[in-house]
Each structure stands twice: as C-alpha cells, then as structure tokens.
Amino acid sequence: MIPRNRPPTHPGEILLHEFLEPMNLKQVALPDKLHIPMQRINTLVNGKRGVTAESA
C-alpha cells in the first residue's frame, strides 16, 4: 500500500542513499566523472536544487 500523507522524496536524497553511499563515492568524485560543476551535485544532494535535463 502506498502512503498518501507523506511528501515526495527529493531526487538528491535518492542520489545520495541509493547510489553514492552504496558505491562508496564522495560528492567530490561524482562531478569529475560526469564533467559537471561540484556545486550542482552538492545543492542537489542538499535538496536545494531539482534535477535538470542536463544533470539527468
């Protein structure tokens, strides 16, 4: 059963808990591999930015 009264999970939280932590990647290493600014990953993980088409 899907809960109806909870807020949606932020994409940055999913990125952190489902990908970065299991792969033992730091937020500093990911932008180097994706060739995007580190600030973009940091603000995404902290919940201050949404996922853009370029980041996806």
DRENTOR-924198 format. One record per residue: residue number from 1; residue in one letter; z, x, y of N, C-alpha, C in turn. Coordinates in nm, 4 decimals, always signed. Example, Ala and Ser with C-alpha at 12.3 -4.5 7.8 and 13.67 -1.06 7.14 Angstrom:
BEGIN
1 | a | +0.7800 | +1.3190 | -0.5690 | +0.7800 | +1.2300 | -0.4500 | +0.7800 | +1.3200 | -0.3300
2 | s | +0.7080 | +1.2850 | -0.2250 | +0.7140 | +1.3670 | -0.1060 | +0.7870 | +1.2900 | +0.0030
END
This chain:
BEGIN
1 | m | +0.0000 | +0.0845 | -0.1177 | +0.0000 | +0.0000 | +0.0000 | +0.0000 | +0.0892 | +0.1243
2 | i | -0.0820 | +0.0573 | +0.2195 | -0.0934 | +0.1339 | +0.3430 | +0.0083 | +0.0821 | +0.4438
3 | p | +0.0919 | +0.1717 | +0.5006 | +0.1862 | +0.1283 | +0.6035 | +0.1109 | +0.0791 | +0.7272
4 | r | +0.1600 | -0.0259 | +0.7884 | +0.0910 | -0.0841 | +0.9030 | +0.1552 | -0.0471 | +1.0365
5 | n | +0.2779 | -0.0006 | +1.0353 | +0.3500 | +0.0200 | +1.1604 | +0.3699 | +0.1664 | +1.1967
6 | r | +0.2911 | +0.2557 | +1.1438 | +0.3072 | +0.3961 | +1.1796 | +0.1876 | +0.4424 | +1.2610
7 | p | +0.2110 | +0.5360 | +1.3530 | +0.0994 | +0.5872 | +1.4334 | +0.0062 | +0.6735 | +1.3475
8 | p | -0.1200 | +0.6815 | +1.3835 | -0.2122 | +0.7636 | +1.3051 | -0.1752 | +0.9113 | +1.3130
9 | t | -0.2064 | +0.9843 | +1.2088 | -0.1775 | +1.1273 | +1.2027 | -0.2786 | +1.2025 | +1.2874
10 | h | -0.2303 | +1.2934 | +1.3698 | -0.3179 | +1.3722 | +1.4574 | -0.3976 | +1.4724 | +1.3732
11 | p | -0.5252 | +1.4941 | +1.4051 | -0.6066 | +1.5898 | +1.3299 | -0.5485 | +1.7311 | +1.3276
12 | g | -0.4798 | +1.7712 | +1.4328 | -0.4183 | +1.9035 | +1.4364 | -0.3078 | +1.9186 | +1.3335
13 | e | -0.2340 | +1.8118 | +1.3093 | -0.1287 | +1.8146 | +1.2086 | -0.1894 | +1.8290 | +1.0689
14 | i | -0.2994 | +1.7612 | +1.0451 | -0.3691 | +1.7733 | +0.9172 | -0.4240 | +1.9141 | +0.9004
15 | l | -0.4829 | +1.9681 | +1.0058 | -0.5356 | +2.1046 | +1.0006 | -0.4262 | +2.2037 | +0.9646
16 | l | -0.3115 | +2.1894 | +1.0267 | -0.2016 | +2.2826 | +1.0030 | -0.1457 | +2.2698 | +0.8617
17 | h | -0.1100 | +2.1488 | +0.8207 | -0.0378 | +2.1299 | +0.6952 | -0.1284 | +2.1273 | +0.5724
18 | e | -0.2524 | +2.0869 | +0.5873 | -0.3412 | +2.0762 | +0.4714 | -0.4327 | +2.1966 | +0.4533
19 | f | -0.4550 | +2.2746 | +0.5597 | -0.5495 | +2.3858 | +0.5494 | -0.4885 | +2.5204 | +0.5856
20 | l | -0.4295 | +2.5325 | +0.7041 | -0.3791 | +2.6621 | +0.7477 | -0.2627 | +2.7112 | +0.6610
21 | e | -0.1629 | +2.6286 | +0.6410 | -0.0466 | +2.6706 | +0.5629 | -0.0808 | +2.7004 | +0.4168
22 | p | -0.1550 | +2.6138 | +0.3448 | -0.1863 | +2.6468 | +0.2046 | -0.2743 | +2.7714 | +0.1892
23 | m | -0.3591 | +2.8000 | +0.2868 | -0.4469 | +2.9168 | +0.2783 | -0.3825 | +3.0421 | +0.3376
24 | n | -0.2581 | +3.0296 | +0.3828 | -0.1842 | +3.1398 | +0.4464 | -0.2603 | +3.1991 | +0.5643
25 | l | -0.3236 | +3.1132 | +0.6433 | -0.3933 | +3.1552 | +0.7647 | -0.3046 | +3.1302 | +0.8853
26 | k | -0.3097 | +3.2196 | +0.9796 | -0.2400 | +3.2015 | +1.1060 | -0.3374 | +3.1396 | +1.2054
27 | q | -0.2839 | +3.0805 | +1.3109 | -0.3692 | +3.0216 | +1.4144 | -0.4545 | +3.1275 | +1.4824
28 | v | -0.4140 | +3.2517 | +1.4762 | -0.4887 | +3.3605 | +1.5401 | -0.6123 | +3.3968 | +1.4579
29 | a | -0.6045 | +3.3844 | +1.3265 | -0.7149 | +3.4248 | +1.2391 | -0.8276 | +3.3217 | +1.2356
30 | l | -0.7952 | +3.1958 | +1.2472 | -0.8968 | +3.0902 | +1.2355 | -1.0038 | +3.0961 | +1.3436
31 | p | -0.9701 | +3.1118 | +1.4709 | -1.0761 | +3.1178 | +1.5726 | -1.1713 | +3.2364 | +1.5540
32 | d | -1.1198 | +3.3468 | +1.5011 | -1.2076 | +3.4609 | +1.4752 | -1.3118 | +3.4270 | +1.3699
33 | k | -1.2718 | +3.3529 | +1.2682 | -1.3641 | +3.3154 | +1.1616 | -1.4631 | +3.2082 | +1.2069
34 | l | -1.4207 | +3.1205 | +1.2993 | -1.5066 | +3.0112 | +1.3459 | -1.5824 | +3.0446 | +1.4747
35 | h | -1.5486 | +3.1582 | +1.5365 | -1.6114 | +3.2013 | +1.6619 | -1.5916 | +3.0992 | +1.7742
36 | i | -1.4665 | +3.0531 | +1.7866 | -1.4289 | +2.9627 | +1.8952 | -1.3040 | +3.0199 | +1.9617
37 | p | -1.2708 | +2.9761 | +2.0840 | -1.1521 | +3.0289 | +2.1527 | -1.0214 | +2.9931 | +2.0805
38 | m | -0.9256 | +3.0857 | +2.0839 | -0.7967 | +3.0642 | +2.0200 | -0.7211 | +2.9485 | +2.0848
39 | q | -0.7377 | +2.9318 | +2.2139 | -0.6679 | +2.8245 | +2.2849 | -0.7087 | +2.6873 | +2.2302
40 | r | -0.8327 | +2.6723 | +2.1877 | -0.8791 | +2.5440 | +2.1345 | -0.8033 | +2.5088 | +2.0067
41 | i | -0.7857 | +2.6050 | +1.9175 | -0.7123 | +2.5796 | +1.7925 | -0.5655 | +2.5517 | +1.8223
42 | n | -0.5071 | +2.6289 | +1.9135 | -0.3664 | +2.6122 | +1.9468 | -0.3383 | +2.4743 | +2.0057
43 | t | -0.4213 | +2.4302 | +2.0996 | -0.3982 | +2.2981 | +2.1593 | -0.4261 | +2.1864 | +2.0592
44 | l | -0.5172 | +2.2087 | +1.9661 | -0.5442 | +2.1094 | +1.8620 | -0.4245 | +2.0959 | +1.7681
45 | v | -0.3709 | +2.2077 | +1.7224 | -0.2557 | +2.2054 | +1.6312 | -0.1326 | +2.1483 | +1.7008
46 | n | -0.1175 | +2.1730 | +1.8301 | -0.0018 | +2.1208 | +1.9041 | -0.0185 | +1.9754 | +1.9455
47 | g | -0.1305 | +1.9143 | +1.9145 | -0.1502 | +1.7722 | +1.9424 | -0.1913 | +1.7398 | +2.0838
48 | k | -0.2372 | +1.8387 | +2.1599 | -0.2756 | +1.8156 | +2.2987 | -0.4256 | +1.7973 | +2.3153
49 | r | -0.5019 | +1.8149 | +2.2089 | -0.6472 | +1.8054 | +2.2154 | -0.6951 | +1.7346 | +2.0892
50 | g | -0.8024 | +1.6608 | +2.1021 | -0.8650 | +1.5993 | +1.9865 | -0.9755 | +1.6889 | +1.9325
51 | v | -1.0320 | +1.6499 | +1.8213 | -1.1403 | +1.7270 | +1.7625 | -1.2716 | +1.6875 | +1.8308
52 | t | -1.3428 | +1.7862 | +1.8823 | -1.4726 | +1.7612 | +1.9420 | -1.5810 | +1.7869 | +1.8374
53 | a | -1.7018 | +1.7511 | +1.8677 | -1.8129 | +1.7747 | +1.7746 | -1.8316 | +1.9241 | +1.7516
54 | e | -1.8140 | +2.0038 | +1.8548 | -1.8298 | +2.1494 | +1.8405 | -1.7209 | +2.2083 | +1.7512
55 | s | -1.5989 | +2.1579 | +1.7637 | -1.4889 | +2.2091 | +1.6823 | -1.5001 | +2.1629 | +1.5376
56 | a | -1.5535 | +2.0453 | +1.5186 | -1.5647 | +1.9908 | +1.3820 | -1.6628 | +2.0720 | +1.3023
END
